[in-house]
Amino acid sequence: MSTVKLQWSNLLKLTELEFRPDFPAQLVISDEVLQCISWLTGTTGFDRRLLRCTPQGALLVAKPWSLMHVAEIRGLYPQTGDPDLVDNFVENKGILLCTSTGLVRVGFQRKSGDAFEELYVPPGQYYWYPYSCYGVKAYVEPAESGTASYIGVTVFN
């Protein structure tokens, strides 16, 4: 088992760990420990952080839209028996939906004339659609007796 001497740098600075009295100037670690550090951490460009998961095992990461620019903002207001549609979005890399008080069924159309890819979004939630999108159509659920609900649509590029 070989060892490696690492000069302490900002990319090795784990903000979650506290060193007393201070960070070491040089750290001697084995190859195995170095590999474990790289597996269990991620770098932000100026420091390194421990990776964390939800209780279900999903990796917690930043919001996927955090480094994108808002290109357009629209709103949907589907009502009982009357879906709402917004389309002809500017060129984009993804759509963020924010639901209000009711369960909704939402369809995403990638290109004009394509079929809608539908899914359900619970009330009070964000939903990120990570593909270029032409239009969004929303229905209340259940369709016959659901309550009208606002849905915020933010287009990112």
Contacts in CASP RR format, 6 or more apart in sequence:
PFRMAT RR
TARGET T0000
AUTHOR 0000-0000-0000
METHOD contacts of the structure
MODEL  1
MSTVKLQWSNLLKLTELEFRPDFPAQLVISDEVLQCISWLTGTTGFDRRL
LRCTPQGALLVAKPWSLMHVAEIRGLYPQTGDPDLVDNFVENKGILLCTS
TGLVRVGFQRKSGDAFEELYVPPGQYYWYPYSCYGVKAYVEPAESGTASY
IGVTVFN
1 30 0 8 1.000
1 31 0 8 1.000
1 32 0 8 1.000
2 30 0 8 1.000
2 31 0 8 1.000
3 28 0 8 1.000
3 29 0 8 1.000
3 30 0 8 1.000
3 31 0 8 1.000
4 28 0 8 1.000
4 29 0 8 1.000
4 30 0 8 1.000
4 31 0 8 1.000
4 34 0 8 1.000
5 26 0 8 1.000
5 27 0 8 1.000
5 28 0 8 1.000
6 12 0 8 1.000
6 26 0 8 1.000
6 27 0 8 1.000
6 28 0 8 1.000
6 29 0 8 1.000
6 34 0 8 1.000
7 25 0 8 1.000
7 26 0 8 1.000
8 23 0 8 1.000
8 24 0 8 1.000
8 25 0 8 1.000
8 26 0 8 1.000
8 27 0 8 1.000
10 46 0 8 1.000
10 47 0 8 1.000
11 43 0 8 1.000
11 45 0 8 1.000
11 46 0 8 1.000
11 47 0 8 1.000
11 48 0 8 1.000
12 27 0 8 1.000
12 37 0 8 1.000
12 48 0 8 1.000
13 23 0 8 1.000
13 47 0 8 1.000
13 48 0 8 1.000
14 41 0 8 1.000
14 47 0 8 1.000
14 48 0 8 1.000
14 49 0 8 1.000
14 50 0 8 1.000
15 47 0 8 1.000
15 49 0 8 1.000
16 49 0 8 1.000
16 50 0 8 1.000
29 37 0 8 1.000
37 48 0 8 1.000
40 50 0 8 1.000
40 51 0 8 1.000
41 48 0 8 1.000
41 49 0 8 1.000
41 50 0 8 1.000
41 51 0 8 1.000
42 48 0 8 1.000
42 49 0 8 1.000
42 51 0 8 1.000
43 49 0 8 1.000
51 59 0 8 1.000
51 60 0 8 1.000
52 59 0 8 1.000
52 60 0 8 1.000
53 59 0 8 1.000
53 60 0 8 1.000
54 60 0 8 1.000
63 128 0 8 1.000
64 128 0 8 1.000
64 130 0 8 1.000
65 94 0 8 1.000
65 96 0 8 1.000
65 128 0 8 1.000
65 154 0 8 1.000
65 156 0 8 1.000
68 93 0 8 1.000
68 94 0 8 1.000
68 156 0 8 1.000
68 157 0 8 1.000
69 156 0 8 1.000
69 157 0 8 1.000
70 154 0 8 1.000
70 155 0 8 1.000
70 156 0 8 1.000
71 89 0 8 1.000
71 90 0 8 1.000
71 91 0 8 1.000
71 92 0 8 1.000
71 155 0 8 1.000
71 156 0 8 1.000
71 157 0 8 1.000
72 89 0 8 1.000
72 90 0 8 1.000
72 92 0 8 1.000
72 154 0 8 1.000
72 155 0 8 1.000
73 152 0 8 1.000
73 153 0 8 1.000
73 154 0 8 1.000
73 155 0 8 1.000
74 86 0 8 1.000
74 89 0 8 1.000
74 136 0 8 1.000
74 152 0 8 1.000
74 153 0 8 1.000
74 155 0 8 1.000
75 86 0 8 1.000
75 150 0 8 1.000
75 151 0 8 1.000
75 152 0 8 1.000
75 153 0 8 1.000
76 84 0 8 1.000
76 85 0 8 1.000
76 86 0 8 1.000
76 136 0 8 1.000
76 138 0 8 1.000
76 150 0 8 1.000
76 151 0 8 1.000
76 152 0 8 1.000
76 153 0 8 1.000
77 84 0 8 1.000
77 148 0 8 1.000
77 149 0 8 1.000
77 150 0 8 1.000
77 151 0 8 1.000
78 84 0 8 1.000
78 104 0 8 1.000
78 138 0 8 1.000
78 139 0 8 1.000
78 140 0 8 1.000
78 148 0 8 1.000
78 149 0 8 1.000
78 151 0 8 1.000
79 140 0 8 1.000
79 148 0 8 1.000
80 140 0 8 1.000
80 143 0 8 1.000
80 144 0 8 1.000
80 145 0 8 1.000
80 146 0 8 1.000
80 147 0 8 1.000
80 148 0 8 1.000
81 139 0 8 1.000
81 140 0 8 1.000
81 143 0 8 1.000
81 144 0 8 1.000
83 137 0 8 1.000
83 138 0 8 1.000
83 139 0 8 1.000
84 137 0 8 1.000
84 138 0 8 1.000
84 151 0 8 1.000
85 135 0 8 1.000
85 136 0 8 1.000
85 137 0 8 1.000
85 138 0 8 1.000
86 135 0 8 1.000
86 136 0 8 1.000
86 153 0 8 1.000
87 109 0 8 1.000
87 112 0 8 1.000
87 134 0 8 1.000
87 135 0 8 1.000
87 136 0 8 1.000
88 112 0 8 1.000
88 134 0 8 1.000
88 135 0 8 1.000
89 95 0 8 1.000
89 133 0 8 1.000
89 134 0 8 1.000
89 135 0 8 1.000
89 155 0 8 1.000
90 155 0 8 1.000
90 157 0 8 1.000
91 132 0 8 1.000
91 157 0 8 1.000
92 132 0 8 1.000
92 133 0 8 1.000
92 155 0 8 1.000
92 156 0 8 1.000
92 157 0 8 1.000
93 130 0 8 1.000
93 132 0 8 1.000
93 156 0 8 1.000
93 157 0 8 1.000
94 128 0 8 1.000
94 129 0 8 1.000
94 130 0 8 1.000
94 131 0 8 1.000
94 132 0 8 1.000
94 133 0 8 1.000
94 155 0 8 1.000
94 156 0 8 1.000
94 157 0 8 1.000
95 108 0 8 1.000
95 128 0 8 1.000
95 129 0 8 1.000
95 133 0 8 1.000
95 136 0 8 1.000
95 153 0 8 1.000
95 154 0 8 1.000
95 155 0 8 1.000
95 156 0 8 1.000
96 126 0 8 1.000
96 127 0 8 1.000
96 128 0 8 1.000
96 129 0 8 1.000
96 153 0 8 1.000
96 154 0 8 1.000
96 156 0 8 1.000
97 106 0 8 1.000
97 121 0 8 1.000
97 126 0 8 1.000
97 127 0 8 1.000
97 128 0 8 1.000
97 129 0 8 1.000
97 136 0 8 1.000
97 151 0 8 1.000
97 152 0 8 1.000
97 153 0 8 1.000
97 154 0 8 1.000
98 124 0 8 1.000
98 125 0 8 1.000
98 126 0 8 1.000
98 127 0 8 1.000
98 151 0 8 1.000
98 152 0 8 1.000
98 154 0 8 1.000
99 121 0 8 1.000
99 122 0 8 1.000
99 123 0 8 1.000
99 124 0 8 1.000
99 125 0 8 1.000
99 127 0 8 1.000
99 149 0 8 1.000
99 151 0 8 1.000
99 152 0 8 1.000
100 123 0 8 1.000
100 124 0 8 1.000
100 149 0 8 1.000
100 150 0 8 1.000
100 151 0 8 1.000
101 123 0 8 1.000
101 124 0 8 1.000
101 147 0 8 1.000
101 149 0 8 1.000
102 122 0 8 1.000
102 123 0 8 1.000
102 124 0 8 1.000
102 140 0 8 1.000
102 141 0 8 1.000
102 146 0 8 1.000
102 147 0 8 1.000
102 149 0 8 1.000
103 120 0 8 1.000
103 121 0 8 1.000
103 122 0 8 1.000
103 123 0 8 1.000
103 140 0 8 1.000
103 141 0 8 1.000
104 120 0 8 1.000
104 121 0 8 1.000
104 123 0 8 1.000
104 138 0 8 1.000
104 139 0 8 1.000
104 140 0 8 1.000
104 141 0 8 1.000
104 149 0 8 1.000
104 151 0 8 1.000
105 118 0 8 1.000
105 119 0 8 1.000
105 120 0 8 1.000
105 121 0 8 1.000
105 138 0 8 1.000
105 139 0 8 1.000
105 140 0 8 1.000
105 141 0 8 1.000
105 143 0 8 1.000
106 118 0 8 1.000
106 119 0 8 1.000
106 120 0 8 1.000
106 121 0 8 1.000
106 127 0 8 1.000
106 136 0 8 1.000
106 137 0 8 1.000
106 138 0 8 1.000
106 139 0 8 1.000
106 151 0 8 1.000
107 116 0 8 1.000
107 117 0 8 1.000
107 118 0 8 1.000
107 119 0 8 1.000
107 136 0 8 1.000
107 137 0 8 1.000
107 138 0 8 1.000
108 116 0 8 1.000
108 117 0 8 1.000
108 118 0 8 1.000
108 129 0 8 1.000
108 131 0 8 1.000
108 133 0 8 1.000
108 135 0 8 1.000
108 136 0 8 1.000
109 115 0 8 1.000
109 116 0 8 1.000
109 117 0 8 1.000
109 133 0 8 1.000
109 134 0 8 1.000
109 135 0 8 1.000
109 136 0 8 1.000
109 137 0 8 1.000
110 117 0 8 1.000
110 131 0 8 1.000
110 132 0 8 1.000
110 133 0 8 1.000
110 134 0 8 1.000
111 134 0 8 1.000
112 134 0 8 1.000
113 134 0 8 1.000
114 134 0 8 1.000
116 137 0 8 1.000
119 127 0 8 1.000
120 141 0 8 1.000
121 127 0 8 1.000
121 151 0 8 1.000
123 149 0 8 1.000
133 155 0 8 1.000
136 153 0 8 1.000
138 151 0 8 1.000
140 146 0 8 1.000
140 147 0 8 1.000
140 148 0 8 1.000
140 149 0 8 1.000
END
